[in-house]
Amino acid sequence: MSVILHALLLDVPEVVESERLVLEATRPDHGAAIHAAVVESHAQLKAWMPWAKDLQSAEETEGHCRVMQARWYAREEIDYCFVRRSDRVLVGKGGLHTIDWSLPRFEIGYWIRTSCARQGFATEAAGALAHMARRALGAVRLEIASDARNAASRRVAEKAGFVLEGIRLRSRRDVNGELADSCMYARVF
């Protein structure tokens, strides 16, 4: 059986639960909530996320949701909305990206809306994603990569049990197109 056929036949959980969060597969009905969170958080997001350099319209956000759904079914990305259990507010978004099904290896990415930052939601979501990737998808390696200057993202990786493997010098372009260093954190099983 080919690697991609094996990935397509996996039952990837569309809902992942943690203590305070429900991670729901990104679908078109999430567009309005995602857009509101991005608008609220744009000043903070655009500092680190290339996709946030320019504020998307509501229609572009809806389009993103549809693309993520298609990429989910193709097993190219496993993308979730992070919803707070207590009041169903979307606190952030992220998932498994840069997938190599031949290992399998996944990179965990995440962002948290400004009004929900510094409350441990990113760490909780990263932990839930790591647990799901290991149990449901057989992950042997998980990674979190970030701009070396992004102290908040680095703290999340460390609190979620990832180990800094190294700083990759001039390994990426930052949001302004300048060369920047990145940190590679990993958990191996």
Secondary structure, 3 states (H helix, E strand, C coil): CCHHHHHHHCCCCCEEECCCEEEEECCHHHHHHHHHHHHHHHHHHCCCCHHHCCCCCHHHHHHHHHHHHHHHHCCCCEEEEEEECCCCCEEEEEEEEEEECCCCEEEEEEEECHHHCCCCHHHHHHHHHHHHHHHHHCCCEEEEEEECCCHHHHHHHHHCCCEEEEEEEEEEECCCCCEEEEEEEEEEC
